Amino acid sequence: GRAPYGAAYVSVDVPPIPDASQVLILGHRPVSFLIPYFNPIARFIGLENDLIGLYDSNRLAVAARAALAEPVPDRFILLAGDVDRNIVDDTLARLRLRVDYGTCRSITSNLMVTETASLCRIR
């Protein structure tokens, strides 16, 4: 089916995030269309998807690991669809990070009729 017509062709509502935040994207769901609606100073890093594996040796993976080693004031993860929390937790544990699931906030879009997405703080 088709999504109902609205005020904008693409409508996205994301929670605000502080400047210089890192947002990790894990998984295979298409979520890049959400990025322009976030704080433009935030940095998005894809992990474990069709293009990159955390321990790949290509330049993209090396750059992602270098970015994760940088100190940042705030770090989040964008979770979409029916993501397996065990995989998320295991992947982040290898980086000595963990998701604070109690901080997750919903992301809505007229393009995600049957999907859900959320943004969670990483500790």
C-alpha positions in Angstrom: 0.0 0.0 0.0 0.8 3.6 0.0 1.3 5.9 3.0 -1.2 8.6 3.4 -0.4 12.1 2.0 0.9 14.5 4.6 2.4 18.0 4.8 5.8 16.7 3.5 6.7 13.9 1.1 9.0 12.5 3.7 8.2 13.1 7.3 10.7 12.1 10.1 10.7 12.9 13.8 13.9 12.2 15.7 14.9 13.0 19.2 17.4 15.8 19.7 21.0 14.9 20.3 23.9 17.1 21.5 26.5 18.5 19.2 29.5 16.2 18.5 27.5 13.1 19.3 28.3 9.8 17.7 25.5 7.6 16.5 26.2 4.0 15.7 24.2 2.1 13.1 24.2 -1.7 13.4 22.4 -4.0 11.2 21.0 -4.3 7.7 17.9 -2.2 7.9 17.8 0.9 5.6 18.0 3.9 7.9 20.3 6.3 6.2 17.2 8.4 5.1 16.9 9.4 8.8 20.3 10.9 9.1 19.5 14.4 7.6 16.9 14.9 10.3 19.4 14.6 13.2 21.7 17.3 14.5 24.0 18.1 11.5 27.1 18.1 13.8 26.5 14.5 14.8 28.7 11.8 13.4 27.2 8.5 12.1 29.2 5.3 12.1 28.0 2.1 10.4 29.0 -1.2 12.0 28.3 -4.8 11.0 26.3 -4.2 7.8 26.5 -5.2 4.1 29.5 -3.0 3.6 31.5 -3.2 6.8 32.4 -5.7 9.5 33.8 -4.5 12.7 37.1 -6.3 12.2 37.5 -6.0 8.5 40.8 -4.7 7.2 39.5 -2.3 4.6 39.9 1.4 5.0 36.3 2.0 5.9 36.5 -0.5 8.9 39.8 1.0 10.0 38.3 4.5 9.9 35.2 3.3 11.9 37.4 1.8 14.6 39.5 5.0 14.8 36.3 7.1 15.2 35.1 4.8 18.0 38.4 5.2 19.8 38.0 9.0 19.9 36.5 10.5 23.1 33.1 11.9 22.5 30.6 13.7 24.9 27.7 11.5 23.9 27.3 8.2 22.0 24.0 6.7 20.8 22.9 3.7 18.7 20.1 3.7 16.1 18.1 0.5 16.3 15.7 -0.4 13.6 13.2 -3.1 13.0 13.3 -6.3 15.0 17.0 -6.1 15.7 18.4 -8.9 17.8 19.4 -7.3 21.1 21.8 -10.2 21.8 23.8 -9.4 18.6 23.8 -5.6 19.5 24.9 -6.3 23.1 27.6 -8.8 21.9 29.0 -6.4 19.3 29.1 -3.4 21.6 30.7 -5.5 24.4 33.6 -6.2 22.1 34.0 -2.4 22.0 33.6 -2.2 25.8 30.3 -0.4 25.3 26.7 -1.2 26.3 23.3 0.1 25.4 21.2 1.8 28.1 17.8 0.4 26.8 16.0 2.5 29.4 17.0 5.7 27.5 15.6 4.6 24.1 13.4 7.1 22.4 11.2 6.4 19.4 11.9 7.6 15.9 8.9 8.0 13.6 8.6 8.4 9.8 5.9 8.1 7.2 8.3 5.8 5.4 8.4 3.3 8.3 4.8 2.1 8.1 5.5 -1.4 9.4 9.0 -0.8 10.9 10.0 0.8 14.2 13.2 2.6 15.1 14.6 4.0 18.2 17.7 5.9 19.4 19.3 4.7 22.6 22.2 6.1 24.7 25.4 4.1 24.8 27.4 4.0 28.1 
